[in-house]
Amino acid sequence: MSKVLRDLKAIPDKIRQHYLKKRIGKRWVAAGDDLLLKRHYDNYDDYVEHQAAKFKLKNICPREIEDYDQKYRRVLLERLNGFGVVRKGTALCLGARQGSEVKAFMDKGCFAVGIDLNPGQGNRYVLPGDFHAIQFPDRSADIVFSNSFDHAFDLPRLLGEITRVLKPGGLLVLEVGWGTEEKGSAGFYECLQWTTVDQLLELMGGHGFKLQCRHPIEFPNRGWHLALRLEG
């Protein structure tokens, strides 16, 4: 498909995105007592619509999605192998979009599946699901992975769901961007900000997670690869 034709076909999506941006706005409010900032939504349905629209309204050509998928799958597998914390097991990937991270965990030898508000049609790796209300049973996962913590509407609720589905001693693997005091910034689809990764880790410690490894990363964004063990 030519670029001109693709741009013409994208016009209706661009119009919808314009009105979505106008309605959602850029209002940020304090998230409880943890000094986090979260995007203001009038209601939860607005949050779901906003997050589910990311792939639906964003003008990304299929080739760009495929290139990202292949690169992130390869890079994440290299991290999982190189940092030496993740072993084989049942892996649940949260906010997994097209499933790049699911494929990386499968390459690692894990039984892996993802959930996302909008996994797209015919996705073999990711099921429709909301990580604030995970559809899987208690203590059913050895590993939970996410690079979408900055898309959480309610972080304590998300952490509660993760601790529920993780087995005791299970591993939470996160890839998170820099905080606001580390030159990090939020894009249109992000809805949660922290000041530093240390602030986020302190919050995680309060939910029973102990840091196992912490490594800087450059792709897909500058930030940190974190592995945390659920104690108890």
Residue, then its C-alpha position, 0 to 999 in steps of 0.5 A: m500500500s502506498k503512503v498516500l493511500r495509507d494516509l487517506k485511509a487513516i483520516p477517519d482514525k485521525i479525526r477520532q483520535h483528535y476528538l479523543k485527545k480533546r475529551i481525555g485532555k492532559r489533567w494529572v492528579a495525585a494518586g493517593d499518598d504514594l506521590l504518584l501522578k495519574r491521568h484524570y478520567d471522568n470514569y473507568d469507561d473513559y480509561v478503557e476506551h482511551q487505552a483500547a484505542k492505542f492500536k485502533l487509532k494510531n497510524i502505524c503501518p503493519r511493517e512497523i508493527e512487525d519490525y517492532d515485534q521481531k526486535y522486542r521479542r529478540v531483545l527481551l529474550e536476550r535480557l531474560n537469558g542474560f540476567g539469569v533470574v527467569r526460569k521456565g514456568t507459566a508466564l502471564c504477560l499483562g498489557a501485551r498488545q500484539g504479543s511480542e513479550v509472550k513470544a519471548f517467554m515462549d522462546k525461553g521455554c515458558f508456557a506463556v499467554g498475554i492479556d490486553l484490552n485490545p489484542g486485535q483480531g486473530n491474535r494467537y498469543v494475547l486474550p482480551g482482558d483487563f489487568h485490573a481484573i485478571q481472569f485467571p485463578d489464584r496462584s496460577a502463574d510462576i511469572v508475571f511480566s509487564n512493560s505497561f505499568d504506566h498504563a495502570f488506572d489503579l496501581p494498588r488494584l493491579l498489584g493486588e491482582i498480580t499477588r493473587v495470580l502469582k504463586p508464592g515465591g513467584l517472579l514479577v518482571l517489569e520494564v519501566g520508563w524513567g521517572t519524572e525526575e529522571k528525565g522521563s515523560a508521559g505520552f498521550y496513552e500513558c496514565l501513571q507517572w512516578t518520580t524515580v524508579d526507587q519510588l516505584l520499588e519502595l511501593m512494590g516492597g510494600h506489597g511484598f516484592k523483593l528486588q532480585c535484579r535491576h538493569p538499565i535498558e534503552f529499548p523500547n524506551r529508556g528505563w529499567h528492567l526489574a525482577l522482583r520476587l513475591e515473598g511469602 
